[in-house]
Amino acid sequence: MRLVIWILLGLLVGSCSKKVHTSAKSILLEQLRNTHTNEDWYVPLKTATQGLTAEQANWKDSTDNHSIGELVSHLIFWNERILAAFQGNAVADFSGNNEETFAKFNTIS
C-alpha cells in the first residue's frame, strides 16, 4: 500500500510541478492551493461548495450519479487515508467496498 502511495505521489510531483527544484512540502502546498482556493482553469472546491445547504449537497438526479455531498465525502475519505499513510500513521481497515465512501450528511461545515 505504501509503495502505491509513493508511486502515485511521485507521478503527481513529476507531472504537475512547474518547478524543477522544489521540496515535497512546497509541491503539496501548491497543489492544495490549486485545488482548494486558487481559481485557475476551473472553479476551486472552496468556491464551488460555498453556501450549499445540506439539501442541495445531497440532491441527486434520477440516475445512479452521486450527489455533491457524496463526492465530497468520497474525496475526504481517500484524502484522509493518503495523508495518514504519507505521515507514517496507521491507516484504518477498509472493507474494500468503495460505495461505503459516498456518505450522505445532515450539516455542512
N, C-alpha and C positions, 0 to 999 in steps of 0.2 A: 504494500500500500504506500509506504513512504517513497519507494522508488518511483512509482507512478506520479506521485505528487511532485517530486523533484524534476522529473522529466517534463511534466506539464508546466511547471514554473520556469524551467529552462527554455522551453519553447516560447512561452509568453515573453520572457525577457528578450530572447533573441529576435522575435518577430515584431514586437510592439515598441521597443525602445528606440528613440531617435538619437540618444546619446550613446557613444561607444564606451566611455569610461565612467560608469556610474555605479553606485552601490546598489545592492538589492533593496535596501530600505528606501532609497530615493526613487527607484523604479516603481516599487509598490505604492508609495505615496502618490506618485504621478498618476498611476492607474486608478487609484481611489478617487483622486480629484477629477479625472477624466470621465469616470462613470457615475459619480455622485453629485458633483457640483458644477463642473465646467461645462458650458454649452458649446459644443463643437459641431459635429455634423448630425447630431441627434439631441433630443431633449434629455438632460440628465435625470436620473431616477428621483432625486430630491424634488425637482420642479414638476415632474410628471405626476407624482403622487401627492403633492401638496394640496391640502384642502379636501381630499377624498373622505367621504364618510364610510363607515363600515359597510353600509348597504351598497354604496357604489362600488367599493372594492370587491365585494363578494358577488356582484352581478355576473351572470353567465348567460350566454345566448342559448339557443336550443340544441346546440351541438355538444360534443364532448370536450370542447375547448375549456381551458382553465380560466378562472377569473383573475383579475389583477392581484387580489389578495392571495390567492393560491400560488400564483407565480412568485410573488414576493416571499411567501412562506418557504417555497422550494429553494429560492436563492439564499435565503438566510440559513436554512438547514445545511446546505452544502458549503457555504462560506464559513460557517462556524466550524465545521469538521475540518476543512482545509486549513483554517487558521490554527486550530488546536494542534494538528499534525505538524504544521510549519513551526510552531513554538515548541515542539517536542513533548507536548502534553498527550495524555491518553485520549483516544477517540472513542466515544461511546459506541457500544454494539449497534449494528444496524441490521434489520431483518432482510434487507435486500429488496423490499417492496418499495419502489420509488414513488408509487401513488400515495404512500403514507406521508411524503414530504410536502404534499399540496394541501395544507390545512386551511380551514376557514377560521375566522376570528370575529370577535364581537366589538373590539375597540381598535382605534388607530392611535398610535402614539408617535 
